[in-house]
Amino acid sequence: MSLTPFEIMRWEDKALPSLDFLVRMLEREGLQAVQSELPPKTHSPEIKFIQPVVRVVVSGKVQYSFPGYGVIELEPGDILEISPGVLHDVIVESHQPALVLEATRPA
């Protein structure tokens, strides 16, 4: 993890990754992912974590808002790693739910 509050890795292949592929990708890094569905038209309260958190979008579109850094939109296959102590919130603006994998990286 770098000194920036977050890192993004974009999925660049035209073929979307499967849930199984993304879970195995995280497992190869020694991460145990938890799957969650984010309801459509939702906006979470601001949160921060004490350990690095890795989030991977499986389906849908998810926006992450970082005060002072702006808003980023993630699509299927995109990976976001958030540094500890970084305040952010999560937004699903579409009418479709978003499926996200989340794993905590040991500090």
C-alpha positions, 0 to 999 in steps of 0.5 A, a space after each residue: 500500500 502506498 502513502 495515498 489514501 486509496 489505490 485503484 486497479 481497473 479491470 481492462 478486459 472487455 470480458 467481465 470477470 466471474 465471481 469465482 475468478 475474483 474470489 480466487 484472485 483475492 485468495 491467492 493474495 491470502 485474503 478471505 472475501 465476504 460478499 455483500 449486495 449494496 441496495 440500489 439508490 443508497 448512500 452509506 454514512 461516512 466510515 473508516 477502518 483500522 486495517 487496510 480494506 480491499 473491495 472488488 466490484 463483482 456487478 453493478 456500479 459503485 461510487 466511493 467518495 473521499 473527502 478532499 479527494 473526490 468521488 471515484 466510480 468503480 465497475 465490475 472487476 475494479 479493485 479498490 484498496 483503502 488505507 486505514 483511517 481514511 474517511 469515505 462513503 459508498 454510493 449506489 446511484 443506479 436502480 440496480 443493486 451492486 455486488 461487492 467482495 470485501 476483504 481486510 488486509 492484515 496491517 
